[in-house]
């Protein structure tokens, strides 16, 4: 399946200092400059938020009005490069669909992205044809010692809602697929995480019973490009979460984010303390 999608901008190497307020990563570049980068990941990034870890960012174009002038793209875990940008998979899946290399997702007249449907919902891709085919992309980065990827790594009511709305589309004789992308090469299968979000896991099984298809592809990030390697199974069967509790506990210290010491909320708290 190998399909290579180069990074649109050169990557700059550095080391993570800390993650603040979910969407801010402070990084020291190899040049010695300290920067703040946009962390495009609303989840906890379980196990990846390790101060001093190797990471890579790209600079926004000079004419951009963005306040944060860099975006955190990749991070290293145990010598392996892992994708940190949860928006990147949509661009990559768009290339994958356009190349028509995935069986069952090849036959369409038009490929459309970010299409409104249902009630206040948007699907990542719509394959227009004799039978409309809705494709929802879900990004995964978490792999446990059992070599399975787990999604999500924290509660995601939004993701569960997506599955419910997708299942409703099948009543109109449409097709629907959830396509997991895992941005690391070591996963052998993907599961919905009963430990992190049992509501999503239950919604996935209900959606599958209604006819929503679940598939997954492995993406290998490199410093030059993203490479699609292969398709792997999605295992929707219930499972014992006891081993996962220990694995998660080991990684929690390197997860989540802290309050930004330079942020407005921290400044307000400091002012409030000084007036007491």
N, C-alpha and C positions, 0 to 999 in steps of 0.2 A: 504493500500500500504506500510505500515511501513517497511522500510529497513534501517538498521543502519550501517553506515560506520565510524569506529573509526578514530580519528586523527592519522596519522602515527608517530607523535612526541608529547611529552608532551608539554603542553602550559604553558607559564609563564605570570603571571598577572602584569599589570602596569597601568600607566595613560599617556594619550597622552599629549605631550608638544606642538608639532606643526608638520606640514607637509610641506616639502620643495621640490621644483623642481619636483613635481608630484610623484616621485617614492621613496622619503625618508620620513620616519616617525621618529621623535625623541620622545622617550618614557622613562619615569622613571619607572623602575621595582619596585615591592614591596620591593625588597631587598635594594633599595636606589640607585642602579646602573643606570646611564643614558646610553641608548644605541641608536643606529640608526638601523632601520629596513627597509627592502624592502617593499614598499607599492605596492602590485601587483594589482593596479587598475588605468587604464589610465584616468578614468572619473573624474568628480568633486567631487564625493562622497557626493552629496548634503545632507546637514544636519548632516553629520557624523563626520566632522572635528572640534570637539569641544575640545579645550584645557582643560585638566583635566578629560576628559571622561575615563571611564574604558575600557581597551583594553587588548588583549592577543596576544602573539607572540610565535613563536617556534624558537629554535636555529638550525642553519645548522649543519650537521655532522662535526666533527673535521677535516676530510680530505678534506672538500670542499675548493675550491680556491676563493669562493665568497668574495668580499670586505665587503658587508653588511652581518653580521653574524646572523641576525635574519630576520624573515618574519612576517609581521603584518597579523594575521589570523582573529580575531574577534573584534568587538567593541560593546559597549552597547549604546542603544538609548531608553530613557524613560523606563529604567528597562528591556528592551528586548535585547537579544543577537542577533546581526546581522552579517552575514558573510562579511568580508572585502576583502577577497582574491578572485579575479575574475578567477583565474586559477583552484581553487578547484572544481568548478562545473563540469569541464570536467572529472576529476577523478571520481566524484560521478555519473555522467550520465553514464560513462563507466560501473560502477558497476550495475546501474539500468538496462541498456540494457542487460548486461550479465546475469542478473537474470531473464530476459524475463517477467517482471511483467506489462509492459505497453501494453495494447491492441493496435494492429496495428504496434507495434515495436517488435514483438516476433519471426516472421518467417524469419530466415536467416540461412545460412550455416556458414558464417564467419563474425566476427565483427572486423573491422579494424579502426584504429584511424589515424588522420592527413594524409588523403589521398589526393594527388594532383589531381586536376581536373580543367576543364575550362582553362582560360588563367591566369597563375600566381596566382592560388587560391588553397586553401586547405580546405577540409571539415573536421569538427571535427570527424565525424564517418561515415563509410560506412557499411551498412548492405548488405553483399553479398548474393545473392540468385537468384531465377529465374528472379526477377525484382530488380535491384539495388535500394537501398533506402539511399539517402543522408540525414544526420541529422546534423543540425547546432545548436550549443548551444549558447544561449545568457543569460548572467547573469544580474539579476535585484536586486536592493536593495531598491529602492525608493518607498515608499508607502505614499499616501496623505490621508487626512481625509475621503475621499470617499471610503477608504478601497481597492482601486485599486493600483496595482503596475504600474510604468511607466518606459519604456525603450526607448531610453537611457536618461541619465540625463545631457547630453551635446551633441553637434553635433558629429556624428560619420559617416563620409563618408565611412569608411571601412565597417561598418555594413550594410549600404545601398547597397554597391557594392556586398556584400555577397548574398543579396536577389536577385539581378539581375542575378547573375551567377547561383544561385540555380534554378531559373525559367527556365533558358536556358536548364538545364539538363532534364526537362520534355519532351522536344522535342525528346529526344532519348529513350522514353518509360521508363524512370526511375521515381522513387518517390522522393519527397523531403519534409522534415519536419523541421521547426524551433521550437526548444524546449527551451522555456524560463525556467530558474530556478530562483526562488526568495528565497534569503537566509534569510528569516524571516517568522514567522508563521501567520502573521495577514492579509495577502492579500487574497481577495476574487475573484479577477480577475486581468488580466494584459492588459494594453493598450500600443500601440506605442505612444510615447509622441509627440503630435502635437505642444506642447509648446517648448520643448527642441530641437527637430529636425524634423521639418515638412517634410523634404526630406525623412528621414527614414520612417516616418509614411505613406507617399504616396507610397513609394517603397513596404512597407508591404502590403498595400491594392492591389497594382498592382500584386504583387507576388501571393497573395491569389486568385485573379481572374484567374491567369494563372494555378492554381492548387497546389501551395505550401501550405502545411498544417501548421497551427500554433497551438502549444499546450504549456501548462505550468504546472510545478510541484512546489509545496511548499516544501522547505527544512528548517528544524528547526535546527539551530546550537546549540550545547551544548558544555560544556567544555570538554566533553569526545568524542563526535562524531557528525556527521551530520546525521539527520534523515529525510528520505523522508516521508512526511505526506499524501499528496493527490494531485490529479490533479485539476486544476482550469481552468475556461474559459479564452480564449484570445478574447478580444472585439476589433474588428478592425473598428467599426463604427466611423465616424467623430463625434466630440463632441465639446461643448463650452469650450474654454480654459480660460475664464475670471476668474473663481474661482481659477484656478491653478496659475495664475499670483501672486495672493496674497500669496498663500501657498509657492511658490518658493521664493518670496521676504523675507519671514520670515526666510527661511533656508539658504539663500545665505551667510549670515555672517559666517556660519559654513560649508563652502564648499570650494573646490579648494585647492590652495597651495600658499606658499610664496617663494620668492627667498632665497636660502640657504645662511645665513650669513658666513658660513665657506666654501662655494663652490668657485670654480675657477672663475666663472663668476662674483660673488660679489667681489672677490679680485681684478680682472681686473678693475672693475668699480671704486673701491676705489683708485687703483693706478692711474687711468686716472684722477680722481678728484684731487688727490694730485699734479699732474703735471700741472694743469691749472693755 
